[in-house]
């Protein structure tokens, strides 16, 4: 894309990066969007799991966050080297200054915004399966809400913002497609 939020024929050749907090719909919406755009779908957390040979939660428990971030860096670089993909980014990728320049050069970034009360409802059933949600729910929710508040200003730097609050994944994917 030539400039922020301008349409371009190059969209099909570049990557579409979906950024947002856990539970915002990156993976679910990403699969739908990829089908609609006739692009391949990739998920950075799934790429990390393939590299690690185990789920992200098990990797973090066994080897810690530094090991996870090292594998995530390898995965993000590999995904950005390709073209024609819709990529669901791990929640911590886009807020990191380390990646924003690379992502901007290799595609268009879309922030899937979602209000905290809805995110909390989406995340509660995930407690224990996501490393950031370890421990009793009230404490895990409080930690997640703090992290959400810290990351949100960085997500808002994306090229496009789509509020997924109250939208079905299909409706949100249609909205993203229109904004692209």
PEQUIWO-V344657 format. One record per residue. RES is the residue in one letter. PHI is phi in degrees with one decimal (none if undefined). Layout:
BEGIN
RES,PHI + RES,PHI
END
This chain:
BEGIN
X,none + X,-68.6 + X,-137.6 + X,-52.1 + X,67.6 + X,-88.5 + X,-77.9 + X,-154.9 + X,-68.5 + X,-76.5 + X,-54.6 + X,-65.9 + X,-90.7 + X,-95.6 + X,-87.4 + X,-113.5 + X,-100.9 + X,-99.0 + X,-116.0 + X,158.0 + X,-73.3 + X,-56.1 + X,88.8 + X,-77.8 + X,107.2 + X,-57.7 + X,-73.6 + X,-61.9 + X,-64.6 + X,-59.3 + X,-62.8 + X,-64.8 + X,-63.1 + X,-58.9 + X,-62.3 + X,-63.7 + X,-90.4 + X,58.4 + X,-118.7 + X,-78.8 + X,-113.3 + X,-141.3 + X,-130.4 + X,-64.6 + X,-66.9 + X,-65.1 + X,-64.7 + X,-62.5 + X,-61.9 + X,-64.7 + X,-65.0 + X,-82.3 + X,74.0 + X,-162.0 + X,-61.2 + X,-54.8 + X,-59.2 + X,-67.9 + X,-61.8 + X,-64.0 + X,-62.7 + X,-80.4 + X,-121.8 + X,91.0 + X,-67.1 + X,-63.1 + X,-65.7 + X,-60.5 + X,-62.7 + X,-64.7 + X,-70.4 + X,-62.8 + X,-61.0 + X,-62.3 + X,-65.2 + X,-64.2 + X,-59.3 + X,-65.5 + X,-66.0 + X,-70.9 + X,-73.9 + X,-90.0 + X,-136.0 + X,68.8 + X,-129.0 + X,-99.7 + X,-118.2 + X,-84.5 + X,-89.3 + X,-58.4 + X,-57.0 + X,-94.6 + X,-70.6 + X,-65.5 + X,-64.0 + X,-79.8 + X,-54.2 + X,-54.2 + X,-104.2 + X,-57.9 + X,-64.7 + X,-60.8 + X,-64.8 + X,-65.4 + X,-74.3 + X,-111.2 + X,177.9 + X,-111.4 + X,-104.3 + X,-126.4 + X,-89.4 + X,-91.6 + X,-81.7 + X,-156.1 + X,-65.0 + X,-54.8 + X,-56.2 + X,-71.7 + X,-57.8 + X,-59.6 + X,-62.9 + X,-68.9 + X,-84.7 + X,-53.0 + X,-66.3 + X,-89.6 + X,-52.8 + X,93.9 + X,-90.4 + X,-113.0 + X,-56.6 + X,-72.5 + X,-109.7 + X,-70.5 + X,96.2 + X,-59.2 + X,-56.2 + X,-56.7 + X,-70.8 + X,-62.2 + X,-64.0 + X,-64.8 + X,-63.4 + X,-64.5 + X,-63.9 + X,-64.3 + X,-64.0 + X,-57.2 + X,-63.6 + X,-72.1 + X,-84.4 + X,-53.8 + X,-60.2 + X,-75.7 + X,-58.1 + X,-67.3 + X,-78.6 + X,-60.9 + X,-62.2 + X,-132.7 + X,-119.9 + X,-128.9 + X,-83.4 + X,-93.2 + X,-57.8 + X,76.9 + X,-96.0 + X,-71.4 + X,-56.2 + X,-65.6 + X,-65.8 + X,-65.5 + X,-63.5 + X,-62.4 + X,-64.9 + X,-61.3 + X,-58.4 + X,-63.7 + X,-73.5 + X,-70.0
END
